[in-house]
Structure formats: C-alpha cells, structure tokens
Amino acid sequence: MASLSTALLSLLLTLPLITTALSHPLDSLSPSEITEITSIIRNSTLPSSKTLNFHYIALQEPTKKIVLSWLKNPEKKSQTPRQAFIVARAVSITYEITVSLTHGSVKSYRAYNGTGYPTIGMEETNKALALPLKYPPFLISIKKRGLDLNEVVFSVFSIGWFGVKSEEGNKRVVSLLSFYKEESVNVWVRPIEGIRIIVDLDNMMIVEYDDTEVLPLPKAEGTDYRASQMKPPFVAQTKPISVVQPQGHTFEINGQEISWANWKLHLRFDVRAGTIISLASIFDEKEGKYRSVIYKGYVSEIFVPYMDPTNEWYDRTFFDTGEFGTGLSAVPLQPSDCPPNAVFIDGYYANQNGVPVKISNVFCVFDRYSGDVAWRHTEIVIPDQTIAEVRPEVNLVIRMVSTVGNYDYIFDWEFKQSGSIKVGVALSGIVEAKPTFYTHTDQIKEDIYGTLLAENTIGINHDHYITYCLDLDIDGEDNSFVKSKLKTMRTHGTTPRKSYWTAVKEILKTELEARMNLDESADLLMVNPNKKTQVGNLVGYKLIPGSPATPLLTDDDYPQFRASFTKYQVWVTPYNRSEEWAGGLHVDRSHGDDTLYTWTNRNRDIQNKDLVLWHTLGFHHNPCQEDFPIMPTLSGGFELRPFNFFERNAILKLKPLEQVTVPTCNSNNSSP
C-alpha cells in the first residue's frame, strides 16, 4: 500500500510544467493553420487547385536573420512572417507552392519539371493496396498457390531508377508485394514470392503484372511476436524497476520550447524529417549567458539498399525519408517505449486531402538516470586521506519512433549538462525475408545474398545509412571546420622514447576538402575562429562518430549514384536555406542530380562562414538467426562534444544527486 501511495504522489508531482506562449517563429504548423493553408490553395486561381493532392505541407522557416533577431527581443512582441511550403500534385504535375499565413494568400508557385516525385502519401497507398483484390490475374495466382485471399496483405515498395530516361520509363509507379497472414501477424517473414505488381499512382491502375515462379511459403509457427501468443518457457524475467522524481521533472515545456538544467531548445514535428531540434543553447555559468550550439538538426535522409541483384529484388533500394517520410511513418509511442517519468507530446501533419491528422504521443521527453557517472575520482596518494567524489549523470532525452515497413527506427536526442549532445539511432523490427527451397545450409551451392535464418527463409543482406543535417552555430554563426590529425612523430633521442603523437590542425578551406571518410585518426572540430578561451584556444565542438559505414556498392551502380550523399561520412557546406534534403527534394524515382554530392561539387568556401555539418552513420547488416523472427535492438549514433568551448569542466560544480528512498512492501533481506 505504501508503494502505491508513493507512486501516486510521484505521478502527481512529476506532471510537467507546460505553458502556452506566443507563437514561436519555428513552431510547427497547427491544425488550424493546416486547414487555412488548404483553404487558401483550394480557393486560389492555381491550376487544378480544387483537385490537388498534398504530399508535403510544412512550415517554411523565416530567414535565420529574422529568427535570431526575434530571439534577441526579450519581450518577443513582434510576430514574424508565418509561411508554409507545400508540395502538391495533380494531372501528373508536381507543384511547389508557398503560402503566406500572415497575408492569407499564395505567395508563389511553380510547376516542377525536374526528375523525381514527391513523398508517397498514405491515402494513395491505401488505394493502391486495394487494386490486386479485384485484379483477375492476381486472383488466379493466389488460387494456384492454394492460399486464402482473405489472409493476403500488401505493402507498397518504391522501385528507384535504373538509367531509363524516357518519359515512359519514368512514370510515377510503385511495386506492390504480397504477404500471407494466416496463423501469424508477422507477415514480413512470409512473403508470397514470384508475383510482381506495378501500379501507376497517378492513374491508380495496375500497369504491369508478372507471376514467374511458385516458392514455398515459410511456416507461421514460431514467428508471432505478440505477448498474447507466447507460450512457456519464457525468458528469465527481471524484477520491476520504478522511476521516481518526487520533486517533479527537471524540464519545462513552454509551447514547443524546452528548457532543462543548463539547456534550452526548440522541438518541432515535421512530416518528412520527424524530429527537428532547433536553437539548442547551453548556459555558461562563468559568462552568465546562453551560448549557441545548434541552430537546427534533423534526419535529412535514410538510404536502405538490399544486396539481392535478382529480378524480383534488385530495385529494393529505399530512401525512407524522401520516399515514405520519417515523420509520416512516425507511430504513437507505447508505454514501454519510454520510462514512466516521460511526458508525451502529440504531432500533426496534413494528409493528401489537406486535412490535419494527429499522431498521438509522437514524442516523449524525459530525464534519464541509469546509474551512469558524470565524473568521478578517488584520491589515495595524500597521506592519511582517501577522497572520493562522484557525480551522477542525469540527461534529457527526446525520443521518436518511425516504423517504415518492416523496420522500426528509434531516434533519440540526448542532452548532457557537460555540454555534450548524443544523437542515437536504434533499429528493431523484422528482417525482410525471401522464400527459398533451402531448408539447411548444406544444400546451398550458390550466393543467396544473405543468411538462411529458418527453413525456407533467407534474410537478405542490406545497409542502413542515416544522414543528419547539423546546422551548427558554435557560439555564433560564423564557424570554420578543422581537421586535427593525429600524427606519429619521432623523438630527438634525448630520452629512451622513440616516438609520440601530436595533433596537427588544419582549417579546411573548401567543400571538397571537407568531404571525408572516417578511416584515419583525427579529431573533427567545428570552431568559432572569432572567439577564443582565456588561454587562447578556439572555442569549438568535436564530432565523435559512433557507427560509420562506407558504401560497398560501386559508384556506377544506379542506387549508389542516387545516394551519392553516403559516399562520405562527413561533409561541410555553407548555409543555404534551399539545401535541406541530402537526397534532393523530390526523391522518389529521382536521378541523383540534386543531392549533397552535387551541391558540394561547387567547392564553395567554408572558412569563417555560417556552416552546416552533414554526418552519415551506417550499418552493414548481414542477418543472423538471432534477428529472427523479430530483431533485438541494434544501436548506433554519434556525439557532439565541447572542445575548448568552456574555460573548464562545465559540470565541476555539479552537486551530488539527492538520493530518494522509495518504500516497498518487500523486505530488503535476501535468502536462498
């Protein structure tokens, strides 16, 4: 009973302080604004305005100058111009539209005539999925396999681009693949192989159909992952863990602004990028003010190429952000996705009809304490004294989950009082499987492009490349990028030592110099060349990569050509409002002619400029049996860490964390 009362008290005390402020210039579009935007366009004189399908409606940010000027006004009385950027489509034409909410009018529009198409929408996806159920050749194929049509489900797959430049070969088409549900909801490991359906999304009709072979349908037994379907024996259970904050959360949420400990930042939801972190600044106790670190950070693109070059699989080379939307694929967080002390935040986007759609609990925000140490030292060299000082590490975490088909991406932004920012990506979900006649590895005499995970089931090799756009403003807008290479040096022979290493710093001058793979010992620093510490070091932040992966596809392979932004793990560009998406604005079926790679070929100057750092982390995934039938979480990420940003350890004066004792009904004594 005592523990129940304590838990209830904790819940009441930990409700966050959430207040409403005047509209921030970077706030995401509200449902009413989405409705207004749709109305403005529908009632305009734009071509096909009444029949447009909306593929992207999002805030068009004010210029950086306007935003920073607004921030300097402590009373924030002036309202900045409020605009939206829209990508819409009608009569096989893509339109780019800017709407002024401030003036209630269409500010600009143009018909896009380049390569590539907008993000694939949910509504057109659902229409496409219904087509095969009334398509006679498909019905014959299902009957031929002895399957129940009611147990068949479908998924839309993008098909990329493979060099065809004719109009006929560049239509807005997708592939529909079918899966079997009977006796298990784990449809991804039970594909109905051999059937290929191509759908024209503009005309919403099946334009190509092939049924080439009948392969065994993998067994359903042992593939269901639902707790309700599990039978003993179970995995050893851990005892319950309680997260209690008797004095409430450390953070405050004011509109879409979050303040926590010595950090303040802005959080917004975007239907394409998902999580967007803006205006992250940290309070410097010595200087008595907030100092800027990140102007804007988000996932710009995710590239997932599969390594099976056969006829039915060669085009499975997905751009999850540009083709399907990292935000559009975001899912409501479940209680177990976040700790009990988390606060949940909703997100909104516009569907293809321009109607606002709510994603409940799209973000969770929480204080994280998992027993980690912020800093410690035990001193034993002083006679007759033992000095032990330890400080616990409590961090702020912002989380979102996107489920893109078979994979679940867990995106974390973690802020530390030390000034570090850890960006995490964790992968779970289900490995995309391919049926086979093989039931044992002894039977395999060829390259199967993956691993035999179970009888009749191959997990295909593939990659995940996640490219982040990081507009860093290290203590101001004008920054430089420094490569501090660790170089081995020979000694002069005055001592027995033969060698040592030293840091040789080079300020990189152009975009081409800043392209790099992480294959050598070097610190990569974003510094402010106009500000120094008291002892003369340039203030800066260091990129600490966590899971770099170099592409293994050849440069002339069409998927790699389109995803040339993965060729290097680090890029630096001068700030340009139009350069947001590493794979281009219109990615579906694009030709790779508007990417981070093509932008940086201009080789612009990057010295003492407003710079953007682009970082790609990756995973080469050769599936194993432990990934079946659902994959344990695989984690990666990177860290942005202060490097001479502060005069000393920013958390030197961090107080020890107050210990909280939670009463329980159980004895602390243990017995055999």
For each residue, the residues with C-beta under 8 A, 3 or more apart:
1: 4 5 665
2: 5 6 663 664 665
3: 6 7 242 662 663 664 665
4: 1 7 8
5: 1 2 8 9
6: 2 3 9 10 244 662 663
7: 3 4 10 11 242 244
8: 4 5 11 12
9: 5 6 12 13 246
10: 6 7 13 14 244 245 246
11: 7 8 14 15
12: 8 9 15
13: 9 10 245 246 247 248
14: 10 11 245 248 249 341
15: 11 12 248
16: 248 249 251 252 253 343 365
17: 248 249 252 253
18: 252 253 254 343
19: 252 253 254 255
20: 254 255
21: 24 76 254 255 257
22: 76 79
23: 27 79 82 255
24: 21 27 255 256 257 266
25: 61 62 66 67 70 80 82
26: 59 61 67 256 266 268 278 279
27: 23 24 30 59 255 256 268
28: 58 59 256 268 269 270 347 348
29: 33 34 37 57 58 59 84 348 350
30: 27 33 34 348
31: 34 35 348 356 358
32: 35 36
33: 29 30 36 37 82 84 101
34: 29 30 31 37 38 57 348 349 350 354 355 356
35: 31 32 38 39 354 355 356
36: 32 33 39 40 101 104
37: 29 33 34 40 41 57 84 86 99 101 350 354
38: 34 35 41 42 54 57 350 353 354 355
39: 35 36 42 43
40: 36 37 43 44 99 104 105 106
41: 37 38 44 46 49 52 86 88 97 99 106 354
42: 38 39 49 50 52 354
43: 39 40 49
44: 40 41 49 105 106
45: 49
46: 41 49 52 95 97 106 109
47: 90 91 93 95 111
48: 51 52 90 91 93
49: 41 42 43 44 45 46 52
50: 42
51: 48 90 91
52: 41 42 46 48 49 88 89 90 95 354
53: 88 89 90 121 123 124 352 353
54: 38 57 86 87 88 121 350 351 352 353 354
55: 87 88 89 118 119 121 352
56: 85 86 87 118 119 271 272
57: 29 34 37 38 54 84 85 86 271 349 350 354
58: 28 29 84 85 86 270 271 272
59: 26 27 28 29 83 84 85 268 270
60: 83 84 85 98
61: 25 26 67 577
62: 25 66 67 70 80 81 83
63: 66 67 577
64: 67 68 295 477 575 577 610
65: 68 69
66: 25 62 63 69 70 80 81
67: 25 26 61 62 63 64 70 71 80 279
68: 64 65 71 72 477
69: 65 66 72 73
70: 25 62 66 67 73 76 78 80
71: 67 68 279
72: 68 69
73: 69 70 76 77 78
74:
75:
76: 21 22 70 73
77: 73
78: 70 73
79: 22 23 82 102
80: 25 62 66 67 70
81: 62 66 100 102
82: 23 25 33 79 100 101 102
83: 59 60 62 98 99 100 101 102 107
84: 29 33 37 57 58 59 60 98 99 101
85: 56 57 58 59 60 96 97 98
86: 37 41 54 56 57 58 95 96 97 98 99
87: 54 55 56 94 95 96 97 118 119 585 586
88: 41 52 53 54 55 94 95 97 118
89: 52 53 55 92 93 94 95 117 118 202
90: 47 48 51 52 53 93 95
91: 47 48 51
92: 89 172 202
93: 47 48 89 90 111 112
94: 87 88 89 111 112 117 118 586
95: 46 47 52 86 87 88 89 90 109 110 111 112
96: 85 86 87 109 110 112 585
97: 41 46 85 86 87 88 106 108 109
98: 60 83 84 85 86 106 107 108 109
99: 37 40 41 83 84 86 105 106 107
100: 81 82 83 103 104 105 106 107
101: 33 36 37 82 83 84 104
102: 79 81 82 83
103: 100 107
104: 36 40 100 101
105: 40 44 99 100
106: 40 41 44 46 97 98 99 100 109
107: 83 98 99 100 103
108: 97 98
109: 46 95 96 97 98 106
110: 95 96
111: 47 93 94 95
112: 93 94 95 96 586
113:
114: 586 593 594
115: 161 170 586 589 590 591 593 594
116: 584 585 586 587 588 589 590 591 594
117: 89 94 172 586 587 588 589 590
118: 55 56 87 88 89 94 121 586 588
119: 55 56 87 272 322 323 324 325 328 587 588
120: 124 125 156 158 174 201 323 324 588
121: 53 54 55 118 124 125 328 351 352
122: 125 126 328 351 352
123: 53 126 127 351 352 353
124: 53 120 121 127 128 201 204 352
125: 120 121 122 128 129 156
126: 122 123 129 130
127: 123 124 130 131 204
128: 124 125 131 156 174 176 199 201 204
129: 125 126 132 154 155 156 176
130: 126 127 133 134
131: 127 128 134 135 176 197 199 204 205 206
132: 129 135 138 154 176 178 197 206
133: 130 138 149
134: 130 131
135: 131 132 138 139 197 206 209
136: 139 140
137: 140 141 209 211
138: 132 133 135 141 142 178 195 197 209
139: 135 136 142 143 149
140: 136 137 143 144
141: 137 138 144 145 195 211
142: 138 139 145 147 149 152 192
143: 139 140 146 147
144: 140 141 211 214
145: 141 142 192 214 217
146: 143
147: 142 143 151 152 180 192 217
148: 151 152 182
149: 133 139 142 152
150:
151: 147 148 180 181 182
152: 142 147 148 149 178 179 180 181 192
153: 178 179 180 181 187
154: 129 132 176 177 178 179
155: 129 176 177 179 405
156: 120 125 128 129 174 175 176 199
157: 174 175 176 177 315 316 318 405
158: 120 174 175 318 319 323 324 588 589
159: 173 174 175 198 315 589
160: 315 317 558 559 562 589
161: 115 164 170 558 562 589 590 591 592
162: 314 315 558
163: 558
164: 161 169 170
165: 169 170 591
166: 169 170
167: 170 171
168: 171
169: 164 165 166
170: 115 161 164 165 166 167 589
171: 167 168 200 202 207
172: 92 117 200 201 202 588 589
173: 159 198 199 200 201 207 208 589
174: 120 128 156 157 158 159 198 199 201
175: 156 157 158 159 196 197 198 199 315
176: 128 129 131 132 154 155 156 157 197 198 199
177: 154 155 157 191 192 195 196 197
178: 132 138 152 153 154 191 192 195 197
179: 152 153 154 155 187 188 190 191 192
180: 147 151 152 153 187 190 191 192 217
181: 151 152 153 184 185 187 190
182: 148 151 220
183: 220 221 224
184: 181 187 190 220 221 223 224
185: 181 224 225 226
186: 189 190 220 223 224 225 430 629 630
187: 153 179 180 181 184 190 191
188: 179 191 405 406 430 431 432 433
189: 186 218 223 430 431 433 454 457 628 629
190: 179 180 181 184 186 187 217 218 220 223 433
191: 177 178 179 180 187 188 433 434 435
192: 142 145 147 152 177 178 179 180 195 217
193: 213 215 312 434 435
194: 211 212 213 214 215 312
195: 138 141 177 178 192 209 210 211
196: 175 177 208 209 210 211 212 312
197: 131 132 135 138 175 176 177 178 206 208 209
198: 159 173 174 175 176 206 207 208 209
199: 128 131 156 173 174 175 176 204 205 206 207
200: 171 172 173 203 204 205 206 207
201: 120 124 128 172 173 174 204
202: 89 92 171 172
203: 200 207
204: 124 127 128 131 199 200 201
205: 131 199 200
206: 131 132 135 197 198 199 200 209
207: 171 173 198 199 200 203
208: 173 196 197 198
209: 135 137 138 195 196 197 198 206
210: 195 196
211: 137 141 144 194 195 196
212: 194 196 311 312
213: 193 194
214: 144 145 194
215: 193 194 435 436 437 456
216: 435 436 437 456
217: 145 147 180 190 192 435 456
218: 189 190 223 433 435 454 455 456 457
219: 222 223 454 455 456
220: 182 183 184 186 190 223 224
221: 183 184
222: 219 454 629
223: 184 186 189 190 218 219 220 629
224: 183 184 185 186 220 229 629
225: 185 186 229 629 630
226: 185 229 230
227: 230
228:
229: 224 225 226
230: 226 227 234
231:
232:
233:
234: 230 237
235:
236:
237: 234
238: 241
239:
240:
241: 238
242: 3 7 340 662
243: 339 340 341
244: 6 7 10 341 660 662
245: 10 13 14 248 249 250 341 367
246: 9 10 13 660
247: 13
248: 13 14 15 16 17 245
249: 14 16 17 245 252 341 343 366 367
250: 245 260 261 367 394 396
251: 16 258 259 260 261 343 365 367 396
252: 16 17 18 19 249 258 259 260
253: 16 17 18 19 256 257 258 343 345 365
254: 18 19 20 21 257 258 259
255: 19 20 21 23 24 27
256: 24 26 27 28 253 266 267 268
257: 21 24 253 254 264 265 266 267
258: 251 252 253 254 263 264 265 266 267 365 396 398
259: 251 252 254 263 264
260: 250 251 252 263 264 367 396 415
261: 250 251 394 396 417
262: 282 283 285 417 650
263: 258 259 260 280 281 282 283 396 415 417
264: 257 258 259 260 279 280 281 283 290
265: 257 258 277 278 279 280 281 294 415
266: 24 26 256 257 258 277 278 279
267: 256 257 258 275 276 277 278 345 363 365 398
268: 26 27 28 59 256 276 278
269: 28 274 275 276 327 330 347 348 349 359 362 363
270: 28 58 59 273 274 275 276 298 327
271: 56 57 58 325 327 328 349 350
272: 56 58 119 321 322 325 326 327 328 581
273: 270 276 298 299 300 321 326 327
274: 269 270 298 299 326 327 330 400 402 411
275: 267 269 270 298 299 363 398 400 411 413
276: 267 268 269 270 273 296 297 298
277: 265 266 267 280 294 296 297 298 398 413
278: 26 265 266 267 268 294 295 296 297
279: 26 67 71 264 265 266 292 294 295 296
280: 263 264 265 277 292 293 294 297 415 421
281: 263 264 265 290 291 292 293
282: 262 263 290 291 293 419 650
283: 262 263 264 289 290 291
284: 287 288 289 290 291 646 650
285: 262 288 650 653
286: 646 647
287: 284 291
288: 284 285
289: 283 284
290: 264 281 282 283 284
291: 281 282 283 284 287 475 645
292: 279 280 281 295 473 474 475 476
293: 280 281 282 419 421 472 473 474 475 541 640
294: 265 277 278 279 280 297 421 470 471 472 473 640
295: 64 278 279 292 471 472 473 477
296: 276 277 278 279 469 471
297: 276 277 278 280 294 413 423 468 469 470 471
298: 270 273 274 275 276 277 468 469
299: 273 274 275 302 321 326 411 466 467 468 469
300: 273 321 467 468 469 580 581 582 583 596 614
301: 319 320 321 322 466 467 563 565 581 582 583 587
302: 299 318 319 320 321 326 404 409 464 465 466 467
303: 317 318 319 320 463 464 465 467 563 565 566 583
304: 317 318 319 320 407 462 463 464 465
305: 316 317 318 462 463 553 559 560 563
306: 313 316 317 432 460 461 462
307: 449 450 460 461 462 463
308: 313 314 316 434 449 450 460 461
309: 313 314 449
310: 313 314 449
311: 212 314
312: 193 194 196 212
313: 306 308 309 310 316 434 449 460
314: 162 308 309 310 311
315: 157 159 160 162 175
316: 157 305 306 308 313 432
317: 160 303 304 305 306 559 562 563
318: 157 158 302 303 304 305 323 324 404 405
319: 158 301 302 303 304 322 323 324 562 563 583 587 588
320: 301 302 303 304 323 324 326 329 402 404 409
321: 272 273 299 300 301 302 324 325 326 581 583 587
322: 119 272 301 319 581 583 584 586 587 588 590
323: 119 120 158 318 319 320 587 588
324: 119 120 158 318 319 320 321 328 329 404 405
325: 119 271 272 321 328 329
326: 272 273 274 299 302 320 321 329 330 402 404 409 411
327: 269 270 271 272 273 274 330 347 349 402
328: 119 121 122 271 272 324 325 349
329: 320 324 325 326 402 403 404
330: 269 274 326 327 347 359 362 400 401 402
331: 359 401 402 403 408
332: 359 360 361 362
333: 337 338 344 361 362 363 364 399 400 401
334: 337
335: 338 340
336:
337: 333 334 364 399 401 410
338: 333 335 342 344 364 366 399
339: 243 342 366 368
340: 242 243 335
341: 14 243 244 245 249 366 367
342: 338 339 364 365 366 399
343: 16 18 249 251 253 364 365 366
344: 333 338 360 361 363 364
345: 253 267 361 362 363 364 365
346: 358 359 360 361 362
347: 28 269 327 330 358 359 362 363
348: 28 29 30 31 34 269 356 357 358 359
349: 34 57 269 271 327 328 356 357 359
350: 29 34 37 38 54 57 271 354 355 356 357
351: 54 121 122 123 354 355 356 357
352: 53 54 55 121 122 123 124
353: 38 53 54 123
354: 34 35 37 38 41 42 52 54 57 350 351
355: 34 35 38 350 351
356: 31 34 35 348 349 350 351
357: 348 349 350 351
358: 31 346 347 348
359: 269 330 331 332 346 347 348 349 362
360: 332 344 346
361: 332 333 344 345 346 364
362: 269 330 332 333 345 346 347 359 400
363: 267 269 275 333 344 345 347 398 399 400
364: 333 337 338 342 343 344 345 361 398 399
365: 16 251 253 258 267 342 343 345 396 397 398 399
366: 249 338 339 341 342 343 396 397 399
367: 245 249 250 251 260 341 394 395 396 397
368: 339 394 395 396 397 414
369: 372 392 393 394 395 657
370:
371: 392
372: 369 392 393
373: 376 390 391 392 393
374: 391 392 393 394 416 417 418 651 654
375: 390 391 649 651 654
376: 373 388 389 390 391
377: 387 388 389
378: 386 387 388
379: 382 385 386 387 388
380: 386
381:
382: 379 385 387
383:
384:
385: 379 382
386: 378 379 380
387: 377 378 379 382
388: 376 377 378 379
389: 376 377
390: 373 375 376 656
391: 373 374 375 376 651 654 655 656 657
392: 369 371 372 373 374 656 657
393: 369 372 373 374 416 417
394: 250 261 367 368 369 374 417 657
395: 367 368 369 414 415 416 417 422
396: 250 251 258 260 261 263 365 366 367 368 414 415
397: 365 366 367 368 412 413 414 415
398: 258 267 275 277 363 364 365 412 413 414
399: 333 337 338 342 363 364 365 366 410 411 412
400: 274 275 330 333 362 363 410 411
401: 330 331 333 337 408 409 410 411
402: 274 320 326 327 329 330 331 408 409 411
403: 329 331 407 408 409 429
404: 302 318 320 324 326 329 407 409
405: 155 157 188 318 324 432
406: 188 429 430 431 432
407: 304 403 404 427 428 429 430 464
408: 331 401 402 403 427 428 429
409: 302 320 326 401 402 403 404 425 426 427 466
410: 337 399 400 401 424 425 426 427 428 633
411: 274 275 299 326 399 400 401 402 424 425
412: 397 398 399 422 423 424 425 426 637
413: 275 277 297 397 398 421 422 423 424
414: 368 395 396 397 398 421 422 423 424
415: 260 263 265 280 395 396 397 420 421
416: 374 393 395 419 420 421 422
417: 261 262 263 374 393 394 395 650 651 654
418: 374 642 649 650 651
419: 282 293 416 641 642 645 646 650
420: 415 416 639 640 641 642
421: 280 293 294 413 414 415 416 639 640
422: 395 412 413 414 416 637 638 639
423: 297 412 413 414 468 637 638 639 640
424: 410 411 412 413 414 635 636 637
425: 409 410 411 412 466 617 635 636 637
426: 409 410 412 633 634 635 636
427: 407 408 409 410 464 619 631 633 634 635
428: 407 408 410 630 631 632 633 634
429: 403 406 407 408 630 631
430: 186 188 189 406 407 629 630 631
431: 188 189 406 453 459 460 621 623 627 628 631
432: 188 306 316 405 406 459 460 462
433: 188 189 190 191 218 453 457 458 459 460
434: 191 193 308 313 450 457 458 459 460
435: 191 193 215 216 217 218 456 457 458
436: 215 216 448 452 456 457 458
437: 215 216 443 456
438: 441 443 444 448 452 456 458
439: 443 455 456
440: 443 452 455
441: 438 444 452
442:
443: 437 438 439 440
444: 438 441 448 452
445:
446:
447:
448: 436 438 444 451 452 458
449: 307 308 309 310 313 458 460 461
450: 307 308 434 458 459 460 461 622 623
451: 448 458 459 461 622 623 624 625
452: 436 438 440 441 444 448 457 458
453: 431 433 457 458 459 623 624 625 627 628
454: 189 218 219 222 457 625 628 629
455: 218 219 439 440
456: 215 216 217 218 219 435 436 437 438 439
457: 189 218 433 434 435 436 452 453 454 628
458: 433 434 435 436 438 448 449 450 451 452 453
459: 431 432 433 434 450 451 453 623 624 627 628
460: 306 307 308 313 431 432 433 434 449 450 623
461: 306 307 308 449 450 451 620 621 622 623
462: 304 305 306 307 432 621
463: 303 304 305 307 549 551 552 618 619 620 621
464: 302 303 304 407 427 618 619 621
465: 302 303 304 549 551 563 566 616 617 618
466: 299 301 302 409 425 616 617 618
467: 299 300 301 302 303 565 566 582 583 596 614 615 616
468: 297 298 299 300 423 614 615 616 617 638
469: 296 297 298 299 300 580 582 612 614
470: 294 297 612 613 614 615 640
471: 294 295 296 297 575 612 613
472: 293 294 295 479 526 541 611 612 613 640
473: 292 293 294 295 476 477 479 610
474: 292 293 479 526 527 528 539 540 541 645
475: 291 292 293 528 531 539 645
476: 292 473 479 528 530 531
477: 64 68 295 473 575 610
478: 528 529 530 608 609 610
479: 472 473 474 476 526 527 528 529 608 609 610 611
480: 507 508 526 527 528 529 606 607 608 609 611
481: 507 508 514 524 525 526 527 572 606 611 613
482: 505 506 507 508 524 525 526 527 538 540
483: 505 506 508 516 522 523 524 525
484: 503 504 505 506 522 523 524 525
485: 503 504 505 506 520 521 522
486: 501 502 503 504 521 522 523
487: 501 502 503 504
488: 499 500 501
489: 499 500 501 502
490: 498 499
491: 494 495 497 498 499 500
492:
493:
494: 491
495: 491
496:
497: 491 500
498: 490 491
499: 488 489 490 491
500: 488 489 491 497
501: 486 487 488 489
502: 486 487 489
503: 484 485 486 487 523
504: 484 485 486 487
505: 482 483 484 485 525
506: 482 483 484 485
507: 480 481 482 529 607
508: 480 481 482 483 513 514 572 606
509: 513 605 606 607
510: 513 514 603 604 605 606
511: 514 515 571 572 573 574 599 600 601 602 603 604 606
512: 515 600 601 603
513: 508 509 510 606
514: 481 508 510 511 570 571 572 600 606
515: 511 512 567 568 570 571 600
516: 483 524 568 569 570
517: 548 550 568 569 570
518: 545 548 569 570
519: 550
520: 485
521: 485 486
522: 483 484 485 486
523: 483 484 486 503 542 643
524: 481 482 483 484 516 542 543 570
525: 481 482 483 484 505 540 541 542 543 643
526: 472 474 479 480 481 482 540 541 543 611 613
527: 474 479 480 481 482 538 539 540 643
528: 474 475 476 478 479 480 531 538 539 540
529: 478 479 480 507 538 607 608
530: 476 478 608
531: 475 476 528 538 539
532: 536 537 538 539
533: 536 537 539 644 647
534: 647
535:
536: 532 533
537: 532 533 644
538: 482 527 528 529 531 532 644
539: 474 475 527 528 531 532 533 644 645
540: 474 482 525 526 527 528 642 643 644 645
541: 293 472 474 525 526 640 641 642 643 645
542: 523 524 525 640 641 642 643
543: 524 525 526 570 613 615 638 639 640
544: 638 639 640 641
545: 518 548 569 615 617 638
546: 617 636 637 638 639
547: 617 618 619 636 637 638
548: 517 518 545 569 616 617 618
549: 463 465 569 617 618 619 620
550: 517 519 569 618
551: 463 465 560 563 566 567
552: 463 620
553: 305 557 559 560
554: 557 560
555: 560 561 564 567
556: 560 561
557: 553 554 560 561
558: 160 161 162 163 561 562 592
559: 160 305 317 553 562 563
560: 305 551 553 554 555 556 557 563 564 566 567
561: 555 556 557 558 564 592
562: 160 161 317 319 558 559 583 590 591 592 595
563: 301 303 305 317 319 465 551 559 560 566 583 592 595
564: 555 560 561 567 592 595 596 597 598
565: 301 303 467 571 582 583 595 596 597 614 616
566: 303 465 467 551 560 563 616 618
567: 515 551 555 560 564 597
568: 515 516 517 571 616
569: 516 517 518 545 548 549 550 615 616 617 618
570: 514 515 516 517 518 524 543 613 614 615 616
571: 511 514 515 565 568 596 600 613 614 615
572: 481 508 511 514 606 611 612 613 614
573: 511 576 579 596 599 600 604 606 611 612 614
574: 511 604 605 606 609 610 611 612
575: 64 471 477 609 610 611 612
576: 573 579 599 612
577: 61 63 64 580
578:
579: 573 576 596 599 612
580: 300 469 577 585
581: 272 300 301 321 322 584 585 587
582: 300 301 467 469 565 595 596 614
583: 300 301 303 319 321 322 467 562 563 565 587 590 595 596
584: 116 322 581 587 590 592 593 594 595
585: 87 96 116 580 581 594
586: 87 94 112 114 115 116 117 118 322 590 594
587: 116 117 119 301 319 321 322 323 581 583 584 590
588: 116 117 118 119 120 158 172 319 322 323
589: 115 116 117 158 159 160 161 170 172 173
590: 115 116 117 161 322 562 583 584 586 587 593 594
591: 115 116 161 165 562
592: 161 558 561 562 563 564 584 595 597 598
593: 114 115 584 590 598
594: 114 115 116 584 585 586 590 598
595: 562 563 564 565 582 583 584 592 598 599
596: 300 467 564 565 571 573 579 582 583 599 600 614
597: 564 565 567 592 600 601
598: 564 592 593 594 595 601
599: 511 573 576 579 595 596 602
600: 511 512 514 515 571 573 596 597 603 604
601: 511 512 597 598
602: 511 599
603: 510 511 512 600
604: 510 511 573 574 600
605: 509 510 574 609
606: 480 481 508 509 510 511 513 514 572 573 574 609 611
607: 480 507 509 529
608: 478 479 480 529 530
609: 478 479 480 574 575 605 606
610: 64 473 477 478 479 574 575
611: 472 479 480 481 526 572 573 574 575 606
612: 469 470 471 472 572 573 574 575 576 579
613: 470 471 472 481 526 543 570 571 572
614: 300 467 468 469 470 565 570 571 572 573 582 596
615: 467 468 470 543 545 569 570 571 638
616: 465 466 467 468 548 565 566 568 569 570
617: 425 465 466 468 545 546 547 548 549 569 636 637 638
618: 463 464 465 466 547 548 549 550 566 569 636
619: 427 463 464 547 549 634 636
620: 461 463 549 552
621: 431 461 462 463 464 634
622: 450 451 461
623: 431 450 451 453 459 460 461 627 628
624: 451 453 459 627
625: 451 453 454 628
626: 632
627: 431 453 459 623 624 631 632
628: 189 431 453 454 457 459 623 625 631
629: 186 189 222 223 224 225 430 454
630: 186 225 428 429 430
631: 427 428 429 430 431 627 628 634
632: 428 626 627
633: 410 426 427 428
634: 426 427 428 619 621 631
635: 424 425 426 427
636: 424 425 426 546 547 617 618 619
637: 412 422 423 424 425 546 547 617
638: 422 423 468 543 544 545 546 547 615 617
639: 420 421 422 423 543 544 546
640: 293 294 420 421 423 470 472 541 542 543 544
641: 419 420 541 542 544
642: 418 419 420 540 541 542 645 646 650
643: 523 525 527 540 541 542
644: 533 537 538 539 540
645: 291 419 474 475 539 540 541 642
646: 284 286 419 642 649 650
647: 286 533 534
648: 652
649: 375 418 646 652
650: 262 282 284 285 417 418 419 642 646
651: 374 375 391 417 418 654
652: 648 649
653: 285
654: 374 375 391 417 651
655: 391
656: 390 391 392
657: 369 391 392 394
658:
659:
660: 244 246
661:
662: 3 6 242 244
663: 2 3 6
664: 2 3
665: 1 2 3
666:
667:
668:
669:
670:
671:
672:
